[in-house]
Amino acid sequence: MSSLTRISGDIKGVKKGEESIFSYLQALLEQTADSMNKLELSLAKSEHHHQTSAMRTQEMSEQLMILSKQMHKDLGSMEKMAISYQTLQPLVEKLRDLSGNMGIDNDTKSSIKLINTNITGMSSQLSSDLKVLAKTISLSGNKGKK
């Protein structure tokens, strides 16, 4: 654009006193053209950054959808594990009760008690984790709908 505003040579019909005004106007036009070029470049960069940002936002949205689906799958698996642990706990307790009648040594009894304690702890921890996961899935689902 600045190349279009450059005028070379003398212009006929311009008086000597008007030359300085003409030179001033020419310099002003060149400066305006340079500023327009800079503005054009700045706008192009801004548009590029906007497009990049929109693309990254779309990619992040897609990744969040994948994560949400995976969390739903994991929730189902964790629920199955919790049911398994809850099923095992009464069996371990029954085994512990029967062990008193079968002459099992104290080390085995201690091991069974430890297993029972671990299963109880894991069951309560899993239950707590399921609640947190369900709440997280619920919140992420609500954000996706907005």
C-alpha positions as CSV (number, residue, x, y, z in Angstrom):
1,M,0.0,0.0,0.0
2,S,2.8,2.4,0.8
3,S,4.2,1.9,-2.7
4,L,0.9,3.3,-4.1
5,T,1.3,6.5,-2.2
6,R,4.9,7.3,-3.2
7,I,5.1,10.0,-5.8
8,S,8.5,10.6,-7.4
9,G,9.8,13.6,-9.3
10,D,8.6,17.2,-9.4
11,I,5.0,18.0,-9.9
12,K,4.3,20.7,-12.4
13,G,2.3,23.6,-11.2
14,V,3.6,23.4,-7.6
15,K,5.0,26.8,-6.5
16,K,8.2,27.0,-4.4
17,G,6.4,27.9,-1.2
18,E,4.0,25.0,-1.7
19,E,6.8,22.4,-2.0
20,S,7.2,22.1,1.8
21,I,3.5,21.5,2.2
22,F,3.5,19.0,-0.6
23,S,6.5,17.2,1.0
24,Y,4.8,17.2,4.3
25,L,1.6,15.7,2.8
26,Q,3.6,13.1,0.9
27,A,5.5,12.1,4.1
28,L,2.2,12.0,6.0
29,L,0.6,9.8,3.3
30,E,3.6,7.4,3.4
31,Q,3.5,7.2,7.2
32,T,-0.3,6.5,7.0
33,A,0.4,3.8,4.4
34,D,3.1,2.2,6.6
35,S,0.7,2.3,9.6
36,M,-2.0,0.7,7.5
37,N,0.4,-2.1,6.5
38,K,1.3,-2.7,10.1
39,L,-2.4,-2.7,11.1
40,E,-3.0,-5.2,8.3
41,L,-0.3,-7.5,9.6
42,S,-1.5,-7.1,13.1
43,L,-5.0,-8.1,12.1
44,A,-3.8,-11.1,10.2
45,K,-1.8,-12.3,13.2
46,S,-4.9,-11.7,15.4
47,E,-7.0,-13.8,13.1
48,H,-4.5,-16.6,13.0
49,H,-4.3,-16.6,16.8
50,H,-8.1,-16.7,17.0
51,Q,-8.3,-19.6,14.6
52,T,-5.6,-21.5,16.5
53,S,-7.5,-20.8,19.8
54,A,-10.8,-22.0,18.3
55,M,-9.1,-25.2,17.0
56,R,-7.5,-25.9,20.4
57,T,-10.8,-25.3,22.2
58,Q,-12.5,-27.8,19.8
59,E,-9.7,-30.4,20.4
60,M,-10.0,-29.9,24.2
61,S,-13.8,-30.4,24.0
62,E,-13.4,-33.6,22.1
63,Q,-10.8,-34.9,24.6
64,L,-13.2,-34.0,27.5
65,M,-15.9,-36.0,25.8
66,I,-13.6,-39.0,25.4
67,L,-12.6,-38.6,29.1
68,S,-16.3,-38.5,30.2
69,K,-17.0,-41.7,28.3
70,Q,-14.0,-43.4,29.8
71,M,-15.1,-42.3,33.3
72,H,-18.6,-43.8,32.7
73,K,-17.0,-47.1,31.7
74,D,-14.7,-46.9,34.8
75,L,-17.7,-46.3,37.0
76,G,-19.3,-49.5,35.8
77,S,-16.1,-51.4,36.5
78,M,-15.7,-49.9,39.9
79,E,-19.3,-50.8,40.8
80,K,-18.7,-54.4,39.8
81,M,-15.6,-54.4,42.0
82,A,-17.5,-53.0,44.9
83,I,-20.2,-55.7,44.6
84,S,-17.4,-58.4,44.5
85,Y,-15.8,-57.0,47.6
86,Q,-19.2,-56.8,49.4
87,T,-19.8,-60.5,48.4
88,L,-16.4,-61.5,49.6
89,Q,-16.7,-59.8,53.0
90,P,-19.4,-62.1,54.4
91,L,-17.5,-65.2,53.1
92,V,-14.3,-64.1,54.8
93,E,-16.2,-63.5,58.1
94,K,-17.8,-66.9,57.8
95,L,-14.4,-68.5,57.2
96,R,-13.1,-66.7,60.2
97,D,-16.0,-68.0,62.4
98,L,-15.5,-71.5,61.1
99,S,-11.8,-71.4,61.6
100,G,-12.3,-71.4,65.4
101,N,-13.9,-74.8,65.1
102,M,-11.4,-76.4,62.7
103,G,-8.2,-76.0,64.7
104,I,-6.6,-73.3,62.5
105,D,-3.4,-71.9,64.0
106,N,-3.2,-68.3,65.2
107,D,-1.1,-67.1,62.2
108,T,-3.9,-68.2,59.8
109,K,-6.5,-66.6,62.0
110,S,-4.5,-63.4,62.0
111,S,-4.1,-63.5,58.2
112,I,-7.9,-64.0,57.8
113,K,-8.6,-61.1,60.2
114,L,-6.2,-59.0,58.2
115,I,-7.8,-59.9,54.9
116,N,-11.2,-59.1,56.4
117,T,-9.9,-55.7,57.6
118,N,-8.4,-55.0,54.3
119,I,-11.5,-55.9,52.4
120,T,-13.6,-53.7,54.7
121,G,-11.2,-50.8,54.2
122,M,-11.1,-51.3,50.4
123,S,-14.9,-51.5,50.3
124,S,-15.4,-48.3,52.2
125,Q,-12.6,-46.6,50.1
126,L,-14.1,-47.8,46.9
127,S,-17.6,-46.6,48.0
128,S,-16.1,-43.2,48.7
129,D,-14.3,-43.1,45.4
130,L,-17.5,-44.1,43.6
131,K,-19.3,-41.2,45.2
132,V,-16.6,-38.8,44.1
133,L,-16.5,-40.2,40.6
134,A,-20.2,-40.1,40.2
135,K,-20.2,-36.4,41.4
136,T,-17.4,-35.6,38.9
137,I,-19.2,-37.3,36.0
138,S,-22.4,-35.5,37.0
139,L,-20.6,-32.1,37.0
140,S,-18.8,-32.8,33.7
141,G,-22.0,-33.8,32.1
142,N,-23.7,-30.6,33.3
143,K,-20.8,-28.5,31.9
144,G,-21.1,-30.2,28.5
145,K,-24.8,-29.4,28.2
146,K,-24.2,-25.6,28.8
